[in-house]
Amino acid sequence: MRKYQIKDDYEKAKENGVQGVSQIEDMRKATNLINVGIKTSEYIDPLRENKIDIDNDFFWNTIEHSKTVSNEEVQDLLAKIIA
């Protein structure tokens, strides 16, 4: 369902010229981020205590980077790092 909505939005954005390019880029980033988020949730064990001291800059930069990655294998790697 989500893929069809994204495809429809993409087609509409293409018709809007330069403004559409920005919309397409935003949709691409959102799609990549959602995909990484879904993959991350598969690796999180809510019963496991987190004993790792997390650096906020590293965490948020990894989240930002995940917006630019569409390769599923790399998304999976990023998901494991984030989890």
C-alpha positions in Angstrom: 0.0 0.0 0.0 2.7 2.5 1.0 4.7 1.7 -2.2 1.7 2.6 -4.3 1.1 5.8 -2.5 4.8 6.8 -2.9 4.6 6.0 -6.6 1.4 8.1 -7.0 3.0 11.0 -5.1 6.2 10.6 -7.2 4.2 10.8 -10.4 2.3 14.0 -9.2 5.6 15.6 -8.1 7.2 15.0 -11.5 4.5 17.2 -13.0 5.4 20.1 -10.8 8.8 20.8 -12.3 11.5 22.3 -10.0 9.2 22.3 -7.0 8.5 18.6 -7.8 12.2 17.8 -7.6 12.3 18.9 -4.0 9.1 16.9 -3.2 10.7 13.8 -4.8 13.9 14.2 -2.8 11.9 14.6 0.4 9.8 11.5 -0.4 13.0 9.6 -1.2 14.6 10.6 2.2 11.4 9.7 4.1 11.1 6.3 2.3 14.7 5.5 3.1 14.3 6.6 6.7 11.1 4.5 7.2 12.7 1.4 5.7 15.7 1.7 8.0 13.3 2.3 11.0 11.4 -0.8 10.1 14.6 -2.9 9.8 15.9 -1.4 13.1 12.8 -2.4 15.0 13.4 -6.0 14.0 16.8 -5.9 15.8 15.7 -4.3 19.0 15.1 -6.6 21.9 12.9 -4.7 24.4 13.9 -7.1 27.2 17.7 -6.6 26.7 19.3 -3.9 28.9 21.3 -1.3 26.9 24.8 -1.3 28.4 26.3 0.8 25.6 27.1 4.4 26.1 25.7 6.1 23.0 27.2 9.2 21.5 24.4 11.5 20.4 26.3 12.9 17.5 27.1 9.5 16.1 23.5 8.3 16.6 21.8 11.3 15.0 24.4 11.5 12.1 23.7 7.8 11.5 19.9 8.5 11.4 20.6 11.4 9.0 22.8 9.2 6.8 20.1 6.6 6.6 17.9 9.1 4.7 20.4 9.0 1.8 20.7 5.2 1.5 18.3 3.2 -0.7 20.4 0.0 -0.9 18.7 -2.7 1.2 21.9 -4.3 2.4 23.3 -1.0 3.6 20.0 -0.1 5.2 20.1 -3.4 7.0 23.7 -2.6 8.2 22.6 0.9 9.4 19.6 -0.7 11.2 21.9 -3.0 13.1 24.2 -0.1 14.1 21.2 2.0 15.2 19.6 -0.9 17.1 
